[in-house]
């Protein structure tokens, strides 16, 4: 249900739904801290993180949170996707993003 989308790959995350929703409602950067080590395994040292965009589709219960991560690998987009169908959620996210 919860996935990391990094470097064009979906990777399942071991975070319970209630923990995800609690962290997401509290502070999106705290949520990122929960996956920081996993991201650093792919990007090297992280220097700076900011929330870029959030999509919430209540109809399908799809949530996409995009972070912009400055790291040793350069600027890398990182997404956390909460969805039973992460590919569908990502497509919806890009469609909405391209409209704006």
Residue pairs with C-beta under 8 A, 6 or more apart in sequence:
1 17
1 82
1 83
1 84
2 12
2 13
2 15
2 17
2 20
2 80
2 81
2 82
3 10
3 11
3 12
3 13
3 80
3 81
3 83
3 86
4 10
4 11
4 12
4 13
4 35
4 38
4 39
4 78
4 79
4 80
4 81
5 11
5 78
5 79
5 80
5 81
5 86
5 90
6 39
6 42
6 43
6 76
6 78
6 79
7 42
7 76
10 81
10 86
10 87
11 38
13 35
13 38
13 80
15 34
15 35
17 82
19 34
20 31
20 80
20 82
23 30
23 31
23 34
24 31
24 63
24 65
24 82
28 51
28 54
28 65
28 67
29 49
29 51
31 65
31 80
32 39
32 49
32 67
32 78
32 80
35 78
35 80
36 46
36 49
39 46
39 69
39 71
39 76
39 78
40 46
40 71
42 73
43 69
43 71
43 72
43 73
43 76
44 71
44 72
44 73
45 71
45 72
46 69
46 70
46 71
47 70
47 71
48 69
48 70
49 67
49 68
49 69
49 70
50 67
50 68
51 65
51 66
51 67
52 66
52 67
52 68
52 77
53 64
53 65
53 66
53 93
53 97
54 63
54 64
54 65
54 66
55 62
55 63
55 64
55 89
55 92
55 93
55 96
55 97
56 62
56 63
57 63
57 89
57 92
60 83
60 85
60 88
60 89
60 92
61 82
61 83
61 84
62 81
62 82
62 83
62 85
62 88
62 89
62 92
63 80
63 81
63 82
63 83
63 89
64 79
64 80
64 81
64 82
64 83
64 89
64 90
64 92
64 93
65 79
65 80
65 81
66 77
66 78
66 79
66 93
67 77
67 78
67 79
67 80
68 75
68 76
68 77
68 78
69 75
69 76
69 77
69 78
79 90
79 93
81 89
81 90
82 89
83 89
